[in-house]
Amino acid sequence: MKHIKELHEKNKGVSAKPIFKSSLGGNTTSIQLLKNEKLKEHSSKTDALLICIEGKVLYQDKDNNKYELKPGYYVEIKANVKHELESILESHLILIR
């Protein structure tokens, strides 16, 4: 058993680590964003679910949807939609694809 925070280097501003891969092709990733860090605009080939488990993050996509994610909040991300994240506080998120 591990804690999510143990997966990431403490001083690395943006970090993504795989935590589960399904035999059916899906996977789950732990994401860390230190305070005031940004995950640059990118997209995914598949639909995804992004869940905030700690901190506060701003999500914005190319369709100009803007959400403030706090612990317990999530956003559905459609395939091929460019999006970015900016942390207000040190944050930990789970990405399910």
N, C-alpha and C positions, 0 to 999 in steps of 0.2 A: 504494500500500500504506500502511496506517495501523496504528497500535497502538491497542488498545482504550482505554487510558488517555487518549489524545489526544482522544477524543470528548467527554469530560466536563470540566466546570469543576472545578479542583482543590479549591475551597472549598465546593462545593455538596454538602450532606449526602446527598441522595437525588437520583439522576439516572438517567433512562432515555432512551436514544437508539436509534432504528431503525438497523440495520446491513444488513438484507437484506429485500427483499420479493419473494416468488415470484409468477410469473404465474398460478400455480394458487391463490393466495389466502393461502398461509402467510407468516409473517414471523418475523424474528429480531431481538431487541432486546438491547442491551448495558445492563446495570444496574450502577450504582456506588452503594455505601453506605459512607460514611465511618464511622470507628469510633464505636460507640454510637449509631448512627442507626437509625431504624425506618421501614419501609415499612408504612404502616397497612393494616389489614384491607381486602381487596378480593377480587374474583373475576373470572374470565374466561369468556367465552361459549364458548370452545373448550378442549379438552385442551391441555396444555402440558408442556414439559420444561424444568426449571430446572437449570442446570449451574454449579457454583462453579468459577471459574478462578483466583481469588486470594482470600486472606483466610479469614475464618470467619464464618458466618452461622447463626442459629437460624431454622428454618422451623417454623411451627405452623399447623394448619388447624382448621376448625370441628369436625372429627371427633376432635379432640384428639391427632392425630398430631404428634409433635415430632421433628425431625431437626437434627443439627448438620452443616452442610455445610462441607467443607473442599475445597481444590483437588482436582479429579478426581471429586468426589461429585456426584450429581444426585438430583432427586426428580421424579416424575411427578405433575402436578397435574391433577385431573379438572375438567371444565367445571363452572362454577357452584359450586365449592367455595370458600368464603371462607377466606382464608389471609393470613398476615402474615410479615414478615421482620424480624429484628433483628440488626445487625452487632456482632460482638465485636471484630473487627479491620477495618481498611479492606478492603473486599471488592469484587470484580468478578465479575459473573455473566452468563451468557448465557441468554436465555429464547427458546425455540423454540415457535411456535404454528402 
